[in-house]
Amino acid sequence: MRVLVPSPLHSYTQGRHAEATGATLGEVLHDLDRRYPGIRFRMVDEQDRIRPHMRVFVNGEQEFALERALQDSDVVQVVQALSGG
């Protein structure tokens, strides 16, 4: 499936789009890490939760659960949250 990654992670994927497979969001992120070593740690913490400064959307809807079931036709988008003032 197609995964859109934010520009700070392009150094891992050499571009905006990446491909990954998996039945769940967690499996897709593991497959991304297999293809692009080190990228998962930038998105998921040691407690297996999406990092607070990252947002993950599946077909345009924000997702928090790595257990979320996915289909091959789904589009996963990872966004790095901005903060400051």
TAQUI-V829921 format. One line per field, one symbol per residue. burial: I if it has 24 or more other C-alpha atoms within 12 Angstrom, else O. Layout:
burial->???
This chain:
burial->IIIIIIOOIOOIIOOOIIIIIIOIIIIIIIIIIOOIOOIIOIIIOOOOIIOOOIIIIIOOOOIIOIOOOIOOOIIIIIIOOOOOO
